[in-house]
């Protein structure tokens, strides 16, 4: 049976991503944790058991400066080779940021308008 990993908290200070991860069942071994950006593994975490808390671990990993670029990106913390993330941290930076957010907002508005039209059309066809 594969252990279940749950992120309790996450923070980024001085280039170090720190999170508290709970492993269920408590007797399961904590897997090797990796930090991923896109399809690239950025590094592997230092994992320390939390004293007095069975199955709870502090996970720390340096975020390389090469991972910091303009735009919106998402860092993914996951068990080595796993598909499902344990935790994600979106990062936003740079001059293009307002344009990225504006473009995303415009896209969401367009999708919402499309859904409203489809919903109204469906309601008009199924009046009681």
Secondary structure as UniProt FT lines:
FT   STRAND          4..13
FT   TURN            14..15
FT   STRAND          16..24
FT   TURN            26..27
FT   STRAND          33..37
FT   TURN            38..39
FT   STRAND          40..44
FT   STRAND          46..49
FT   TURN            51..52
FT   TURN            54..55
FT   STRAND          56..62
FT   HELIX           65..67
FT   STRAND          71..79
FT   TURN            80..81
FT   STRAND          87..93
FT   TURN            95..96
FT   HELIX           97..125
//
